[in-house]
Amino acid sequence: MHFSPLQLVLILVIVILLFGTKKLRSMGGDLGEAFKNFRKAVKDGDETPEAEKTAQQIPPTTNPNVTPNVQGNVIDVQAREKDKV
């Protein structure tokens, strides 16, 4: 379905009459700001924050009372011994 230029102008006039130019201008500005923020968030999401990089470099401490179970979850040895009693 193709619209002729006359039909597009008629639709534009109807939209302007319904919403008014101020409302359309503010909606356009809001839409542009939302698009700008989205692009910024996508760009920032590609970079890992410094705090996360530092946390990833620190090796986990080993606790003799904690052992991994078969599924890889951590279980406290003392809690496991209490369940046996």
DOKOLTI-864906 format. One record per atom (N, C-alpha, C): residue number from 1; chain; atom name; x, y, z. Coordinates in steps of 0.2 Angstrom, whole numbers, plus 5000, padded with zeros to 4 digits. Layout:
N
+-----+------+------+------+------+------+
! pos ! unit ! site !    x !    y !    z !
+-----+------+------+------+------+------+
! NUM !    A !   CA !    X !    Y !    Z !
...
+-----+------+------+------+------+------+
***
This chain:
85
+-----+------+------+------+------+------+
! pos ! unit ! site !    x !    y !    z !
+-----+------+------+------+------+------+
!   1 !    A !    N ! 5004 ! 4994 ! 5000 !
!   1 !    A !   CA ! 5000 ! 5000 ! 5000 !
!   1 !    A !    C ! 5004 ! 5006 ! 5000 !
!   2 !    A !    N ! 5004 ! 5010 ! 4995 !
!   2 !    A !   CA ! 5008 ! 5016 ! 4994 !
!   2 !    A !    C ! 5003 ! 5022 ! 4995 !
!   3 !    A !    N ! 5006 ! 5027 ! 4999 !
!   3 !    A !   CA ! 5003 ! 5034 ! 5000 !
!   3 !    A !    C ! 5005 ! 5039 ! 4995 !
!   4 !    A !    N ! 5001 ! 5043 ! 4993 !
!   4 !    A !   CA ! 5003 ! 5048 ! 4988 !
!   4 !    A !    C ! 5005 ! 5054 ! 4993 !
!   5 !    A !    N ! 5008 ! 5059 ! 4990 !
!   5 !    A !   CA ! 5010 ! 5065 ! 4994 !
!   5 !    A !    C ! 5004 ! 5069 ! 4997 !
!   6 !    A !    N ! 4999 ! 5069 ! 4993 !
!   6 !    A !   CA ! 4993 ! 5072 ! 4995 !
!   6 !    A !    C ! 4990 ! 5069 ! 5002 !
!   7 !    A !    N ! 4990 ! 5062 ! 5002 !
!   7 !    A !   CA ! 4988 ! 5059 ! 5007 !
!   7 !    A !    C ! 4992 ! 5060 ! 5014 !
!   8 !    A !    N ! 4999 ! 5060 ! 5013 !
!   8 !    A !   CA ! 5003 ! 5061 ! 5018 !
!   8 !    A !    C ! 5002 ! 5068 ! 5021 !
!   9 !    A !    N ! 5001 ! 5073 ! 5017 !
!   9 !    A !   CA ! 5000 ! 5080 ! 5019 !
!   9 !    A !    C ! 4994 ! 5080 ! 5023 !
!  10 !    A !    N ! 4988 ! 5077 ! 5021 !
!  10 !    A !   CA ! 4982 ! 5077 ! 5024 !
!  10 !    A !    C ! 4983 ! 5074 ! 5031 !
!  11 !    A !    N ! 4986 ! 5068 ! 5031 !
!  11 !    A !   CA ! 4987 ! 5065 ! 5038 !
!  11 !    A !    C ! 4991 ! 5070 ! 5043 !
!  12 !    A !    N ! 4996 ! 5073 ! 5040 !
!  12 !    A !   CA ! 5000 ! 5078 ! 5044 !
!  12 !    A !    C ! 4996 ! 5083 ! 5047 !
!  13 !    A !    N ! 4992 ! 5086 ! 5043 !
!  13 !    A !   CA ! 4987 ! 5091 ! 5045 !
!  13 !    A !    C ! 4982 ! 5089 ! 5050 !
!  14 !    A !    N ! 4980 ! 5083 ! 5050 !
!  14 !    A !   CA ! 4975 ! 5080 ! 5055 !
!  14 !    A !    C ! 4979 ! 5079 ! 5061 !
!  15 !    A !    N ! 4985 ! 5077 ! 5061 !
!  15 !    A !   CA ! 4989 ! 5076 ! 5067 !
!  15 !    A !    C ! 4990 ! 5082 ! 5070 !
!  16 !    A !    N ! 4992 ! 5087 ! 5067 !
!  16 !    A !   CA ! 4994 ! 5094 ! 5069 !
!  16 !    A !    C ! 4987 ! 5097 ! 5073 !
!  17 !    A !    N ! 4982 ! 5096 ! 5070 !
!  17 !    A !   CA ! 4975 ! 5098 ! 5072 !
!  17 !    A !    C ! 4974 ! 5095 ! 5079 !
!  18 !    A !    N ! 4975 ! 5088 ! 5079 !
!  18 !    A !   CA ! 4973 ! 5084 ! 5085 !
!  18 !    A !    C ! 4978 ! 5086 ! 5091 !
!  19 !    A !    N ! 4984 ! 5086 ! 5090 !
!  19 !    A !   CA ! 4989 ! 5087 ! 5095 !
!  19 !    A !    C ! 4992 ! 5094 ! 5096 !
!  20 !    A !    N ! 4992 ! 5098 ! 5091 !
!  20 !    A !   CA ! 4995 ! 5105 ! 5092 !
!  20 !    A !    C ! 5003 ! 5104 ! 5091 !
!  21 !    A !    N ! 5005 ! 5110 ! 5089 !
!  21 !    A !   CA ! 5012 ! 5110 ! 5087 !
!  21 !    A !    C ! 5017 ! 5109 ! 5093 !
!  22 !    A !    N ! 5015 ! 5112 ! 5099 !
!  22 !    A !   CA ! 5019 ! 5112 ! 5105 !
!  22 !    A !    C ! 5020 ! 5105 ! 5107 !
!  23 !    A !    N ! 5014 ! 5101 ! 5107 !
!  23 !    A !   CA ! 5014 ! 5094 ! 5109 !
!  23 !    A !    C ! 5018 ! 5090 ! 5105 !
!  24 !    A !    N ! 5018 ! 5091 ! 5098 !
!  24 !    A !   CA ! 5022 ! 5087 ! 5093 !
!  24 !    A !    C ! 5029 ! 5089 ! 5094 !
!  25 !    A !    N ! 5031 ! 5095 ! 5095 !
!  25 !    A !   CA ! 5038 ! 5097 ! 5096 !
!  25 !    A !    C ! 5041 ! 5094 ! 5102 !
!  26 !    A !    N ! 5037 ! 5094 ! 5108 !
!  26 !    A !   CA ! 5039 ! 5091 ! 5114 !
!  26 !    A !    C ! 5040 ! 5083 ! 5113 !
!  27 !    A !    N ! 5035 ! 5080 ! 5110 !
!  27 !    A !   CA ! 5036 ! 5073 ! 5108 !
!  27 !    A !    C ! 5042 ! 5071 ! 5104 !
!  28 !    A !    N ! 5043 ! 5075 ! 5099 !
!  28 !    A !   CA ! 5049 ! 5074 ! 5095 !
!  28 !    A !    C ! 5055 ! 5075 ! 5099 !
!  29 !    A !    N ! 5056 ! 5080 ! 5103 !
!  29 !    A !   CA ! 5062 ! 5081 ! 5108 !
!  29 !    A !    C ! 5062 ! 5075 ! 5112 !
!  30 !    A !    N ! 5057 ! 5073 ! 5115 !
!  30 !    A !   CA ! 5057 ! 5067 ! 5120 !
!  30 !    A !    C ! 5060 ! 5061 ! 5116 !
!  31 !    A !    N ! 5057 ! 5060 ! 5110 !
!  31 !    A !   CA ! 5059 ! 5054 ! 5106 !
!  31 !    A !    C ! 5067 ! 5054 ! 5104 !
!  32 !    A !    N ! 5069 ! 5060 ! 5103 !
!  32 !    A !   CA ! 5076 ! 5061 ! 5101 !
!  32 !    A !    C ! 5080 ! 5060 ! 5107 !
!  33 !    A !    N ! 5078 ! 5062 ! 5113 !
!  33 !    A !   CA ! 5082 ! 5062 ! 5119 !
!  33 !    A !    C ! 5082 ! 5054 ! 5121 !
!  34 !    A !    N ! 5077 ! 5051 ! 5120 !
!  34 !    A !   CA ! 5076 ! 5044 ! 5122 !
!  34 !    A !    C ! 5081 ! 5040 ! 5117 !
!  35 !    A !    N ! 5081 ! 5041 ! 5111 !
!  35 !    A !   CA ! 5086 ! 5038 ! 5106 !
!  35 !    A !    C ! 5093 ! 5039 ! 5108 !
!  36 !    A !    N ! 5095 ! 5045 ! 5110 !
!  36 !    A !   CA ! 5101 ! 5047 ! 5112 !
!  36 !    A !    C ! 5104 ! 5043 ! 5118 !
!  37 !    A !    N ! 5099 ! 5043 ! 5123 !
!  37 !    A !   CA ! 5101 ! 5039 ! 5129 !
!  37 !    A !    C ! 5102 ! 5032 ! 5127 !
!  38 !    A !    N ! 5098 ! 5029 ! 5123 !
!  38 !    A !   CA ! 5098 ! 5022 ! 5121 !
!  38 !    A !    C ! 5105 ! 5021 ! 5118 !
!  39 !    A !    N ! 5107 ! 5025 ! 5113 !
!  39 !    A !   CA ! 5113 ! 5024 ! 5110 !
!  39 !    A !    C ! 5119 ! 5024 ! 5115 !
!  40 !    A !    N ! 5118 ! 5029 ! 5120 !
!  40 !    A !   CA ! 5124 ! 5030 ! 5125 !
!  40 !    A !    C ! 5124 ! 5024 ! 5129 !
!  41 !    A !    N ! 5118 ! 5021 ! 5131 !
!  41 !    A !   CA ! 5118 ! 5015 ! 5135 !
!  41 !    A !    C ! 5121 ! 5009 ! 5132 !
!  42 !    A !    N ! 5120 ! 5008 ! 5125 !
!  42 !    A !   CA ! 5122 ! 5003 ! 5122 !
!  42 !    A !    C ! 5130 ! 5003 ! 5121 !
!  43 !    A !    N ! 5132 ! 5010 ! 5120 !
!  43 !    A !   CA ! 5139 ! 5011 ! 5120 !
!  43 !    A !    C ! 5143 ! 5009 ! 5126 !
!  44 !    A !    N ! 5140 ! 5012 ! 5132 !
!  44 !    A !   CA ! 5143 ! 5011 ! 5138 !
!  44 !    A !    C ! 5142 ! 5003 ! 5141 !
!  45 !    A !    N ! 5137 ! 5000 ! 5138 !
!  45 !    A !   CA ! 5137 ! 4993 ! 5140 !
!  45 !    A !    C ! 5142 ! 4989 ! 5137 !
!  46 !    A !    N ! 5145 ! 4991 ! 5132 !
!  46 !    A !   CA ! 5151 ! 4987 ! 5129 !
!  46 !    A !    C ! 5157 ! 4987 ! 5133 !
!  47 !    A !    N ! 5158 ! 4992 ! 5137 !
!  47 !    A !   CA ! 5164 ! 4993 ! 5141 !
!  47 !    A !    C ! 5162 ! 4991 ! 5148 !
!  48 !    A !    N ! 5167 ! 4987 ! 5151 !
!  48 !    A !   CA ! 5166 ! 4984 ! 5158 !
!  48 !    A !    C ! 5169 ! 4990 ! 5163 !
!  49 !    A !    N ! 5165 ! 4991 ! 5168 !
!  49 !    A !   CA ! 5167 ! 4996 ! 5173 !
!  49 !    A !    C ! 5173 ! 4994 ! 5176 !
!  50 !    A !    N ! 5177 ! 4999 ! 5179 !
!  50 !    A !   CA ! 5184 ! 4997 ! 5182 !
!  50 !    A !    C ! 5183 ! 4993 ! 5188 !
!  51 !    A !    N ! 5177 ! 4994 ! 5192 !
!  51 !    A !   CA ! 5176 ! 4990 ! 5198 !
!  51 !    A !    C ! 5175 ! 4983 ! 5197 !
!  52 !    A !    N ! 5172 ! 4981 ! 5191 !
!  52 !    A !   CA ! 5171 ! 4974 ! 5189 !
!  52 !    A !    C ! 5177 ! 4971 ! 5187 !
!  53 !    A !    N ! 5181 ! 4975 ! 5183 !
!  53 !    A !   CA ! 5188 ! 4972 ! 5181 !
!  53 !    A !    C ! 5192 ! 4971 ! 5187 !
!  54 !    A !    N ! 5192 ! 4975 ! 5192 !
!  54 !    A !   CA ! 5196 ! 4974 ! 5198 !
!  54 !    A !    C ! 5194 ! 4968 ! 5202 !
!  55 !    A !    N ! 5187 ! 4967 ! 5202 !
!  55 !    A !   CA ! 5184 ! 4961 ! 5206 !
!  55 !    A !    C ! 5186 ! 4955 ! 5202 !
!  56 !    A !    N ! 5186 ! 4955 ! 5196 !
!  56 !    A !   CA ! 5187 ! 4949 ! 5192 !
!  56 !    A !    C ! 5194 ! 4947 ! 5193 !
!  57 !    A !    N ! 5199 ! 4951 ! 5194 !
!  57 !    A !   CA ! 5206 ! 4950 ! 5195 !
!  57 !    A !    C ! 5208 ! 4947 ! 5201 !
!  58 !    A !    N ! 5204 ! 4948 ! 5207 !
!  58 !    A !   CA ! 5205 ! 4946 ! 5213 !
!  58 !    A !    C ! 5203 ! 4938 ! 5214 !
!  59 !    A !    N ! 5208 ! 4934 ! 5215 !
!  59 !    A !   CA ! 5206 ! 4927 ! 5216 !
!  59 !    A !    C ! 5202 ! 4925 ! 5222 !
!  60 !    A !    N ! 5197 ! 4921 ! 5222 !
!  60 !    A !   CA ! 5193 ! 4919 ! 5228 !
!  60 !    A !    C ! 5197 ! 4916 ! 5233 !
!  61 !    A !    N ! 5195 ! 4918 ! 5239 !
!  61 !    A !   CA ! 5199 ! 4915 ! 5245 !
!  61 !    A !    C ! 5196 ! 4908 ! 5246 !
!  62 !    A !    N ! 5201 ! 4903 ! 5249 !
!  62 !    A !   CA ! 5199 ! 4897 ! 5250 !
!  62 !    A !    C ! 5197 ! 4896 ! 5257 !
!  63 !    A !    N ! 5192 ! 4893 ! 5259 !
!  63 !    A !   CA ! 5189 ! 4892 ! 5266 !
!  63 !    A !    C ! 5189 ! 4885 ! 5267 !
!  64 !    A !    N ! 5193 ! 4882 ! 5272 !
!  64 !    A !   CA ! 5193 ! 4875 ! 5273 !
!  64 !    A !    C ! 5186 ! 4872 ! 5275 !
!  65 !    A !    N ! 5181 ! 4876 ! 5277 !
!  65 !    A !   CA ! 5175 ! 4874 ! 5279 !
!  65 !    A !    C ! 5170 ! 4874 ! 5274 !
!  66 !    A !    N ! 5172 ! 4876 ! 5268 !
!  66 !    A !   CA ! 5167 ! 4876 ! 5262 !
!  66 !    A !    C ! 5170 ! 4872 ! 5257 !
!  67 !    A !    N ! 5165 ! 4867 ! 5254 !
!  67 !    A !   CA ! 5167 ! 4863 ! 5248 !
!  67 !    A !    C ! 5162 ! 4863 ! 5243 !
!  68 !    A !    N ! 5164 ! 4863 ! 5237 !
!  68 !    A !   CA ! 5159 ! 4863 ! 5231 !
!  68 !    A !    C ! 5155 ! 4856 ! 5231 !
!  69 !    A !    N ! 5149 ! 4856 ! 5230 !
!  69 !    A !   CA ! 5146 ! 4849 ! 5229 !
!  69 !    A !    C ! 5145 ! 4848 ! 5221 !
!  70 !    A !    N ! 5142 ! 4842 ! 5220 !
!  70 !    A !   CA ! 5142 ! 4840 ! 5213 !
!  70 !    A !    C ! 5140 ! 4845 ! 5208 !
!  71 !    A !    N ! 5134 ! 4849 ! 5210 !
!  71 !    A !   CA ! 5132 ! 4854 ! 5205 !
!  71 !    A !    C ! 5136 ! 4860 ! 5205 !
!  72 !    A !    N ! 5141 ! 4861 ! 5209 !
!  72 !    A !   CA ! 5145 ! 4867 ! 5209 !
!  72 !    A !    C ! 5143 ! 4872 ! 5214 !
!  73 !    A !    N ! 5138 ! 4870 ! 5218 !
!  73 !    A !   CA ! 5135 ! 4875 ! 5223 !
!  73 !    A !    C ! 5140 ! 4874 ! 5229 !
!  74 !    A !    N ! 5141 ! 4879 ! 5233 !
!  74 !    A !   CA ! 5145 ! 4879 ! 5239 !
!  74 !    A !    C ! 5141 ! 4877 ! 5245 !
!  75 !    A !    N ! 5143 ! 4872 ! 5249 !
!  75 !    A !   CA ! 5140 ! 4870 ! 5255 !
!  75 !    A !    C ! 5145 ! 4870 ! 5260 !
!  76 !    A !    N ! 5142 ! 4873 ! 5266 !
!  76 !    A !   CA ! 5146 ! 4873 ! 5272 !
!  76 !    A !    C ! 5147 ! 4866 ! 5275 !
!  77 !    A !    N ! 5153 ! 4864 ! 5276 !
!  77 !    A !   CA ! 5155 ! 4857 ! 5279 !
!  77 !    A !    C ! 5151 ! 4856 ! 5286 !
!  78 !    A !    N ! 5151 ! 4861 ! 5290 !
!  78 !    A !   CA ! 5148 ! 4861 ! 5296 !
!  78 !    A !    C ! 5141 ! 4860 ! 5296 !
!  79 !    A !    N ! 5137 ! 4863 ! 5291 !
!  79 !    A !   CA ! 5130 ! 4862 ! 5290 !
!  79 !    A !    C ! 5129 ! 4855 ! 5288 !
!  80 !    A !    N ! 5133 ! 4853 ! 5283 !
!  80 !    A !   CA ! 5132 ! 4846 ! 5281 !
!  80 !    A !    C ! 5133 ! 4841 ! 5287 !
!  81 !    A !    N ! 5137 ! 4842 ! 5291 !
!  81 !    A !   CA ! 5138 ! 4837 ! 5297 !
!  81 !    A !    C ! 5132 ! 4838 ! 5301 !
!  82 !    A !    N ! 5129 ! 4844 ! 5302 !
!  82 !    A !   CA ! 5123 ! 4844 ! 5307 !
!  82 !    A !    C ! 5117 ! 4840 ! 5304 !
!  83 !    A !    N ! 5117 ! 4840 ! 5297 !
!  83 !    A !   CA ! 5111 ! 4837 ! 5294 !
!  83 !    A !    C ! 5112 ! 4829 ! 5295 !
!  84 !    A !    N ! 5118 ! 4827 ! 5296 !
!  84 !    A !   CA ! 5119 ! 4819 ! 5297 !
!  84 !    A !    C ! 5117 ! 4817 ! 5304 !
!  85 !    A !    N ! 5117 ! 4822 ! 5309 !
!  85 !    A !   CA ! 5116 ! 4820 ! 5316 !
!  85 !    A !    C ! 5108 ! 4819 ! 5317 !
+-----+------+------+------+------+------+
***
